[in-house]
Amino acid sequence: MSKLPNVTTSIFTVMSKMAAEHNAINLSQGFPNFPVDERLTDIVARLAKENVHQYTPMAGYPPLMNKIAKLIQSSYNRTINPDIELLVTAGATQGIFTTILALVKENDEVIILDPSYDSYESPVLLCKAKPVRVALNDDYTPNWETIEKACSSKSKLIIINNPHNPTGKILTENDFLHLEKILSKYPNLIVLSDEVYEYITFEEKHISAHTKNFLLDRCVMVSSFGKSFHITGWKIGYTIAPEHLMKEIKKVHQFLVFSVNSISQAAISEYLDVVDVNLLGKFYQEKRDYFQKLLQGSRFELKPCEGTYFQVASYANISEEDDVTFCKNLITQHGVAAIPISTFYSDHKDQKLIRFCFAKDNFTLESAAKKICVI
């Protein structure tokens, strides 16, 4: 008998597979197609011949952990103790999965804000806990009144994703005031803050949970080097939590992964000495602006994109098809792959919206736009 009877192949796999079968331009799955920084590949090439191929300590490669602590300090003016508050993970998804398995117990409730990344719910179900799905407003701002009503004495975790996938929305100072009010009412509630796109924001600066004192003792922050450095296939990220939570997270991690790929940890440790993460937002803002300009002649209505490398677009002026059907036809008939937004909702809410990934080289964006603009 399946523990996850309702879980099927993810929409990302489905759309990427269809894109490959039909030789379509893949703007569905969130991965870049441009070259990795040569400084990083040069570091990897050199390290491949050095003695960095055995297990690292369970929590992470010590030089990298110290560099992460410095990155948190420089980015958010927060001082962490890497020995007791930091864990290097096999991607952010593993950090999320491990955190939920470590902290959530049977019959607990976990608040998930829809549309939401598809990896949140499954570990909750594996814990025999209850996912409580709460929809964001139609403009993707949180409805804090509804969120508060969904909380109860059984609520163990609330997951926030900032900047938000799939919508590109970022949280405001007012949002954190509302979150603080909820946490004051429910003292046992823990926040899991998924911040994998933290360095990819545009006109407005990202407000991290790291900067909020009321969160530091009851929040797990998850970050991704894969997203920040265009190396999604490396599957490497990190999780930061107060010692009393991190002790429990490490208990699961040591029997799930034990330690993360050694050469990737050593390479990123060196790369952090030369890379400036603060340039990432400007880089992707130029991508966003260029992609939006390319689509000006299309019939799609582009929604605001404040962060991430995703552009949500409405096709309501084009078709009455549901968004899954529309995306499949977009591949088979027009040669472009996108993701239907309804798949991020528990009730499959269909608003005729799809998500494009613009983390692509200009040639790819231009080729895709030519196809999109004739629809």
Phi, psi and omega per residue, in radians:
M1 nan 2.305 -3.072
S2 -1.272 2.450 3.006
K3 -1.380 -0.341 -3.128
L4 -2.273 1.160 -2.991
P5 -1.120 -0.442 -3.088
N6 -1.692 0.018 -3.133
V7 -1.515 2.220 3.103
T8 -2.105 -3.054 3.093
T9 -1.046 2.359 -3.055
S10 -1.119 2.651 3.140
I11 -1.076 -0.510 -3.137
F12 -1.158 -0.747 3.095
T13 -1.143 -0.759 -3.114
V14 -1.047 -0.854 -3.075
M15 -1.229 -0.675 3.110
S16 -1.150 -0.672 3.099
K17 -1.128 -0.765 3.109
M18 -1.117 -0.687 3.130
A19 -1.062 -0.735 3.129
A20 -1.161 -0.722 -3.116
E21 -1.137 -0.568 -3.081
H22 -1.847 0.180 3.121
N23 0.941 0.709 -3.125
A24 -1.581 2.749 3.053
I25 -1.316 2.132 -2.987
N26 -1.611 1.702 3.000
L27 -1.857 0.410 -3.088
S28 -1.615 -1.224 -3.067
Q29 -1.222 2.493 -3.011
G30 -1.478 1.318 3.037
F31 -2.450 2.500 3.124
P32 -1.274 2.728 3.071
N33 -2.110 0.207 3.110
F34 -1.725 2.848 -3.032
P35 -1.096 2.589 3.019
V36 -1.274 2.612 3.100
D37 -0.862 2.200 -3.125
E38 -1.055 -0.511 3.101
R39 -1.063 -0.660 3.129
L40 -1.284 -0.766 -3.141
T41 -1.155 -0.573 3.072
D42 -1.155 -0.689 3.095
I43 -1.089 -0.772 -3.134
V44 -1.092 -0.758 -3.122
A45 -1.061 -0.699 3.142
R46 -1.251 -0.759 -3.097
L47 -1.172 -0.438 -3.133
A48 -1.042 -0.402 -3.133
K49 -1.734 0.087 -3.117
E50 -1.895 3.069 -3.030
N51 -1.502 1.226 -3.134
V52 -2.285 0.531 -2.974
H53 -1.913 0.144 -3.137
Q54 -1.901 3.045 -3.131
Y55 -0.908 2.403 2.918
T56 -1.590 2.960 2.996
P57 -0.962 2.659 -3.010
M58 -0.946 -0.765 -3.057
A59 -1.349 -0.328 3.139
G60 2.532 2.903 3.111
Y61 -1.234 2.035 -2.979
P62 -0.898 -0.780 3.105
P63 -1.058 -0.665 3.100
L64 -1.149 -0.725 -3.132
M65 -1.066 -0.689 3.091
N66 -1.165 -0.639 3.111
K67 -1.175 -0.672 3.104
I68 -1.103 -0.733 3.105
A69 -1.035 -0.712 3.094
K70 -1.167 -0.643 3.110
L71 -1.121 -0.729 3.106
I72 -1.127 -0.686 3.118
Q73 -1.117 -0.815 -3.092
S74 -1.262 -0.573 -3.098
S75 -1.409 -0.660 -2.960
Y76 -2.277 0.077 -3.131
N77 0.979 0.649 3.091
R78 -2.022 2.322 3.093
T79 -1.717 2.149 3.069
I80 -2.060 2.753 3.025
N81 -1.713 1.848 -3.050
P82 -1.112 -0.393 -3.119
D83 -1.231 -0.509 -3.030
I84 -2.180 -0.140 -3.055
E85 -2.143 0.112 -3.010
L86 -2.331 2.463 3.080
L87 -2.467 2.182 3.028
V88 -1.429 2.319 -3.017
T89 -2.162 2.813 3.102
A90 -1.417 1.200 -3.064
G91 1.562 2.785 3.134
A92 -1.138 -0.604 -3.127
T93 -1.053 -0.680 3.089
Q94 -1.163 -0.638 3.076
G95 -1.081 -0.733 3.113
I96 -1.154 -0.841 -3.123
F97 -1.038 -0.824 -3.108
T98 -1.132 -0.717 3.127
T99 -1.068 -0.804 -3.113
I100 -1.146 -0.782 3.129
L101 -1.088 -0.573 -3.088
A102 -1.366 -0.583 -2.949
L103 -1.868 -0.383 -3.041
V104 -1.734 2.319 -3.127
K105 -1.968 2.931 3.131
E106 -0.948 2.361 3.125
N107 1.300 -0.036 2.964
D108 -1.157 2.853 3.068
E109 -2.080 2.488 -3.136
V110 -2.174 2.138 -3.138
I111 -1.451 2.147 3.129
I112 -2.156 2.225 -3.063
L113 -1.656 2.057 -3.110
D114 -1.601 2.516 0.066
P115 -1.261 2.463 -3.027
S116 -2.344 2.678 3.086
Y117 -1.045 2.427 -2.930
D118 -1.288 -0.120 -3.108
S119 -1.522 -0.078 -3.070
Y120 -1.291 -0.720 -2.944
E121 -1.335 -0.679 -3.016
S122 -1.017 -0.817 3.113
P123 -1.127 -0.498 3.062
V124 -1.110 -0.786 3.132
L125 -1.138 -0.649 3.120
L126 -1.139 -0.442 3.081
C127 -1.434 -0.017 -3.035
K128 1.051 0.588 3.062
A129 -1.798 3.100 -3.044
K130 -1.973 2.046 2.996
P131 -1.299 2.261 3.086
V132 -1.950 1.823 -3.048
R133 -1.565 2.176 -3.122
V134 -2.142 2.152 -3.090
A135 -1.337 2.428 2.947
L136 -1.212 2.904 3.018
N137 -1.112 2.910 -3.110
D138 -1.109 -0.385 3.063
D139 -1.610 0.154 3.069
Y140 1.248 0.269 2.938
T141 -1.437 2.618 3.122
P142 -1.236 2.427 3.006
N143 -1.647 1.606 -2.975
W144 -1.195 -0.489 3.074
E145 -1.120 -0.783 3.107
T146 -1.165 -0.695 3.128
I147 -1.087 -0.780 -3.139
E148 -1.114 -0.667 3.111
K149 -1.136 -0.481 -3.136
A150 -1.366 -0.294 -3.136
C151 -1.403 2.655 3.111
S152 -2.710 -3.104 3.113
S153 -1.129 -0.295 3.112
K154 -1.504 -0.180 -3.075
S155 -1.207 2.108 -3.129
K156 -1.814 -0.580 -2.982
L157 -2.526 2.473 2.920
I158 -2.158 2.251 -3.092
I159 -1.763 2.147 3.015
I160 -2.004 2.545 -3.105
N161 -2.208 1.923 -2.972
N162 -2.556 2.017 -0.091
P163 -1.065 2.712 -2.876
H164 -1.681 2.262 2.986
N165 -1.804 2.132 0.375
P166 -1.789 0.032 -2.851
T167 -1.593 -0.329 -3.076
G168 1.370 0.205 -3.139
K169 -1.425 2.560 3.059
I170 -2.090 2.625 3.139
L171 -1.345 2.640 -3.125
T172 -1.858 3.001 3.060
E173 -1.041 -0.655 3.131
N174 -1.118 -0.629 3.083
D175 -1.059 -0.728 -3.133
F176 -1.214 -0.509 3.046
L177 -1.124 -0.742 3.100
H178 -1.142 -0.708 3.119
L179 -1.101 -0.717 3.126
E180 -1.068 -0.705 3.117
K181 -1.068 -0.758 3.134
I182 -1.130 -0.741 -3.122
L183 -1.155 -0.561 3.107
S184 -1.194 -0.484 3.139
K185 -1.437 -0.508 -3.116
Y186 -2.154 1.497 -3.002
P187 -1.130 -0.276 3.137
N188 -1.670 -0.018 -3.096
L189 -1.373 2.297 3.141
I190 -1.924 2.540 3.112
V191 -1.787 2.314 2.955
L192 -1.904 1.944 -3.060
S193 -1.829 1.867 3.123
D194 -1.501 1.861 -3.040
E195 -2.121 0.699 -3.036
V196 -1.148 -0.376 3.115
Y197 -1.822 0.481 -2.998
E198 -1.012 -0.539 -3.105
Y199 -1.685 0.117 -3.124
I200 -2.020 1.311 3.012
T201 -2.255 2.861 -2.923
F202 -2.069 -1.846 -3.046
E203 -1.086 -0.650 -3.134
E204 -1.850 2.470 -3.111
K205 -1.349 2.476 3.082
H206 -1.108 2.299 3.045
I207 -1.802 1.909 -3.064
S208 -1.562 2.640 2.993
A209 -1.048 -0.420 3.099
H210 -1.034 -0.429 -3.043
T211 -1.600 -0.004 -3.066
K212 -1.891 1.948 -3.075
N213 -1.044 -0.599 -3.096
F214 -1.181 -0.258 -3.110
L215 -1.695 -0.344 -2.909
L216 -1.058 -0.497 -3.092
D217 -1.693 -0.017 -3.098
R218 -2.546 0.628 -3.131
C219 -2.453 2.447 3.014
V220 -1.896 2.099 3.137
M221 -1.793 2.349 -3.108
V222 -2.092 2.266 -3.117
S223 -2.249 2.903 -3.055
S224 -2.415 2.063 2.965
F225 -1.233 -0.534 3.129
G226 -1.007 -0.779 3.123
K227 -1.251 -0.750 -3.034
S228 -1.218 -0.587 -3.015
F229 -1.976 0.283 3.083
H230 1.069 0.650 -3.094
I231 -2.275 0.961 -3.031
T232 -1.057 -0.536 -3.128
G233 -1.238 -0.248 3.092
W234 -1.268 -0.427 -3.129
K235 0.882 1.160 3.109
I236 -2.437 2.273 3.113
G237 -2.583 -2.883 3.106
Y238 -2.703 2.711 -3.088
T239 -2.215 2.384 3.138
I240 -2.161 2.298 -3.113
A241 -2.703 2.730 3.055
P242 -1.080 2.722 -3.001
E243 -0.945 -0.729 -3.067
H244 -1.155 -0.479 3.057
L245 -1.510 -0.704 -3.106
M246 -1.105 -0.593 3.095
K247 -0.994 -0.724 -3.138
E248 -1.277 -0.680 3.132
I249 -1.106 -0.733 -3.141
K250 -1.130 -0.541 3.119
K251 -1.053 -0.702 3.114
V252 -1.322 -0.758 -3.087
H253 -0.994 -0.717 -3.037
Q254 -1.162 -0.388 3.115
F255 -1.838 -0.062 3.096
L256 -1.721 -0.809 -3.092
V257 -2.176 -0.602 -2.945
F258 1.133 -1.254 3.107
S259 -2.402 2.727 -3.058
V260 -1.646 2.687 -3.141
N261 -0.615 2.126 -2.980
S262 -1.240 -0.769 -3.059
I263 -1.210 -0.579 3.100
S264 -1.177 -0.658 3.098
Q265 -1.141 -0.768 -3.135
A266 -1.139 -0.684 -3.118
A267 -1.169 -0.790 -3.140
I268 -1.160 -0.608 3.082
S269 -0.988 -0.784 3.110
E270 -1.251 -0.685 -3.080
Y271 -1.103 -0.581 3.133
L272 -1.094 -0.306 3.093
D273 -1.307 -0.362 -3.004
V274 -2.104 -0.291 -3.068
V275 -1.627 2.604 3.087
D276 -1.992 1.820 -3.095
V277 -1.148 -0.357 -3.105
N278 -1.241 -0.196 3.102
L279 -1.496 -0.167 -3.030
L280 -1.158 -0.709 -3.140
G281 -1.065 -0.757 3.124
K282 -1.105 -0.733 3.141
F283 -1.026 -0.840 -3.089
Y284 -1.383 -0.428 3.044
Q285 -1.127 -0.679 3.068
E286 -1.107 -0.680 3.071
K287 -1.096 -0.829 3.137
R288 -1.027 -0.870 -3.086
D289 -1.078 -0.689 -3.137
Y290 -1.176 -0.751 3.130
F291 -1.119 -0.751 3.110
Q292 -1.085 -0.703 3.114
K293 -1.110 -0.719 3.134
L294 -1.085 -0.528 -3.068
L295 -1.650 0.087 -3.129
Q296 -1.022 -0.556 -3.123
G297 -1.512 0.068 -3.125
S298 -1.548 3.033 3.078
R299 -1.653 0.057 3.080
F300 -1.350 2.525 3.016
E301 -1.746 2.030 -3.091
L302 -1.488 2.295 3.136
K303 -1.529 2.772 3.124
P304 -1.018 2.447 3.100
C305 -2.217 1.872 -3.066
E306 -1.681 -0.293 -3.111
G307 -2.970 3.125 -3.031
T308 1.244 -3.046 3.038
Y309 -2.065 0.719 3.133
F310 -2.124 2.438 3.085
Q311 -2.058 2.058 3.065
V312 -1.528 2.394 -3.111
A313 -2.379 2.453 3.061
S314 -1.638 2.363 3.066
Y315 -1.927 0.354 -3.056
A316 -1.037 -0.486 3.122
N317 -1.426 -0.059 -3.023
I318 -1.916 -0.725 -2.979
S319 -2.651 2.686 3.034
E320 -1.718 0.045 3.138
E321 -1.101 2.639 2.983
D322 -1.146 2.793 -2.961
D323 -1.208 -0.527 3.096
V324 -1.166 -0.811 3.100
T325 -1.080 -0.740 -3.140
F326 -1.045 -0.757 -3.122
C327 -1.168 -0.667 3.101
K328 -1.138 -0.727 3.109
N329 -1.218 -0.533 3.088
L330 -1.060 -0.652 3.107
I331 -1.277 -0.926 -2.995
T332 -1.281 -0.539 -3.059
Q333 -1.781 -0.444 -3.034
H334 -2.180 -0.153 3.023
G335 1.326 0.513 3.083
V336 -2.363 2.379 3.139
A337 -1.858 2.379 3.069
A338 -2.431 3.106 -3.127
I339 -2.013 2.289 3.072
P340 -1.311 2.294 -3.060
I341 -1.198 -0.467 -3.100
S342 -1.027 -0.455 -3.095
T343 -1.250 -0.170 3.089
F344 -1.592 -0.009 3.137
Y345 -1.900 2.521 3.100
S346 -1.166 -0.561 -3.128
D347 -1.706 0.164 3.114
H348 0.982 0.702 3.128
K349 -0.966 2.133 -3.049
D350 -1.912 1.965 3.126
Q351 -2.016 0.329 -3.129
K352 1.076 0.766 -3.115
L353 -2.149 2.466 3.082
I354 -2.326 2.835 -3.102
R355 -2.047 2.198 2.994
F356 -1.802 2.524 2.995
C357 -1.731 2.160 -3.141
F358 -1.831 0.319 3.052
A359 -1.435 1.059 -3.068
K360 -2.347 2.806 3.072
D361 -1.198 2.831 -3.033
N362 -1.091 -0.603 3.127
F363 -1.068 -0.751 3.129
T364 -1.120 -0.782 3.135
L365 -1.099 -0.723 3.135
E366 -1.150 -0.734 -3.137
S367 -1.133 -0.722 3.126
A368 -1.159 -0.739 -3.101
A369 -1.078 -0.664 3.116
K370 -1.037 -0.710 3.118
K371 -1.239 -0.715 -3.092
I372 -1.174 -0.644 -3.034
C373 -1.293 -0.181 3.105
V374 -1.756 0.037 3.142
I375 -1.318 nan nan
